[in-house]
Amino acid sequence: MNKVYPAIFELDPVGYGIYFPDIEGAVTQGATIPEGLTMAADALGIMLADLIASEEALPEPTPINEIEYDKETQFVTLVAVNLVDYLKEAKLDKKNVSIPHWLNVRAEKAGVNFSKT
């Protein structure tokens, strides 16, 4: 599940401070623009996954041309993230299931270890 949100990069003494106007708490920094893009995608993924885990609705991204920013020290760009990378680390719930006997016999013959699957 890919999501794209606008991010504001702000020049600071050590590189760039980066924040997402639509996602409260999604902030990071990078020494260079490429590093900042990587860090921004990670911050965005973490915050969106947290919203999903908390069963909160994801905010609608503001269109990039509607973002207000200081043209002297900032620029706006879009940052994309694949949430599958962040949601797979979510807590797993263990469930016991019943399967047909014939399937169990075939799986045991094939060496399937149900504890590892």
Secondary structure as UniProt FT lines:
FT   STRAND          2..12
FT   TURN            13..14
FT   STRAND          15..19
FT   TURN            21..22
FT   TURN            24..25
FT   STRAND          27..30
FT   HELIX           33..53
FT   TURN            54..55
FT   HELIX           64..66
FT   TURN            71..73
FT   STRAND          74..82
FT   HELIX           84..87
FT   TURN            88..89
FT   HELIX           101..109
FT   TURN            110..111
FT   HELIX           114..116
//
